[in-house]
Amino acid sequence: MAPPTAPAGTLAQPETLRRNSDLDSAVAEARARYTNRRPASAALHQKALEVLPGGNTRSVLSYGPFPTAMERGEDCRVWDLDGQEYLDLCGEYTAGLFGHSEPRIHDALHAVLRRGTNLAAVGAGEERLARLLCGRFPSLQQVRFTNSGTEANLMALTVARAFTGRGTTLVFRGGYHGGVLTFPLTGSSMATLPLPFVLADYNDSEDAAAVARAHAGDLAAIIVEPMQGSGGCIPATPEFLASLRALADETGALLIFDEVMTSRMSAGGMQARLGITPELTTLGKYIAGGMSFGAFGGRADIMALLAEKLPHAGTFNNNVLSMAAGGVAMGEIFTADVAEALYQRGEKLRGRLNAVGTAAGLPLCFTGIGSMMTVHFRQPAPRRGYAATPGEEALRELFFLDMLEAGIYLARRGMVALSLPVGEAEMDRFVDTVTEFAESRRPLLLAGGVAG
């Protein structure tokens, strides 16, 4: 006789407990293998703990048992301190678009270094790069430079508040606009600046409209990522972005597209691909060829504030290294044809990866746009951020460790950002490795994943 079915709400049955235990054991075994193969990284981490809080100076690179320390890179490959080689699919979180050894960028940097680095003056490089960007992005009539996407977003919000004479900004749960502008699903972050923000759900036009209208009298800006990058590579639907465009027109707020990551999706970013033009756009990451960089810009009448009454300082805003590398990167290398080819390669790769989970009937999928994607251990694919279950968190760590074991380096959170040197052979290798993961970890995926 079959055992009676447990009533709803009772403790997990032995089979479920066993599977959960198997998942925990698999993660523990993967951690042990990881540790044994990286004694040099472990030793460096112990030394770094003495002088750096957490042993690092960039939170996204902090993970247990200790982060792998890289020593050098070439094209789309990196080597760690212990001499192990990896296919680099992290792509410096989209900033590494050109790989590690693009000779035209290296030549530009070497040439400008010979002429001097800190000149305390304007130069031809900044005008050239500004003209290139204004010629590519539909919303950019004028642009100013910063040193990071975080700074770019801070200045864009400052400009919006000054231009409108209002104070409140509509943001979206799961959004990330920089180290001091992060909006987790669970609420505010202690690192976020104490500015007046109101939150709505991503990809929910009705919720956004309700929140915006409730604060319309003081709404200065609506800032949105056309795809939430650190939030899991969750794309905004075109309908959602179009509704925000209409909502900004209705309320008099300025629409800001944070295209720090998504600007790579075409020569003119997602705004050009979708035909939706914001008042202001923020940029960063790859545009200066791997150098420190950010930018914000938009309509000339809005940006005129910076020439008239709104100061914008920054010692390194027009540093000669970023200006020179950016001119080559955007003027010679990342042409419209190259951008489109990269976008199509990424679309094809994501389709192949999703076919792995679908064919196997597993809670395994990849969301994203073009050359950016993130793995999720649930089906169907999410349309907005979500609170991951303990099983999903364990699978995410196992996936990361298994990929490293196979010689593939990606973001700890499971994000992939293709660089230009990544070709068909490298993408085939990644698909084969994910297929092997799905086959070898099938029972654990079924135990820890979420099926809709």
Secondary structure, DSSP 8 states (H G I E B T S, - for coil): -------TTS---HHHHHHHHHHHHHHHHHHHHHHHT-HHHHHHHHHHTTTSGGG-S-GGG--SS----EEEEETTEEEETT--EEEE-SGGGGTTTT-S--HHHHHHHHHHHHH-S---S--HHHHHHHHHHHHH-TT-SEEEEESSHHHHHHHHHHHHHHHHT--EEEEETTEE-STT-EE-TTS--TTS----EEEE-TT-HHHHHHHHHHTGGGEEEEEE-SEETTTTSEE--HHHHHHHHHHHHHHT-EEEEE-TTGGGGSTTHHHHHHT---SEEEEEGGGGTTSS-EEEEE-HHHHTHHHHT-----TTTT-HHHHHHHHHIIIIIS-HHHHHHHHHHHHHHHHHHHHHHHHHT-S-EEEEETTEEEEESEES--SS-----HHHHHHHHHHHHHHHHTTEE--TTSEEE--TT--HHHHHHHHHHHHHHHHHTHHHHHHHSEE-
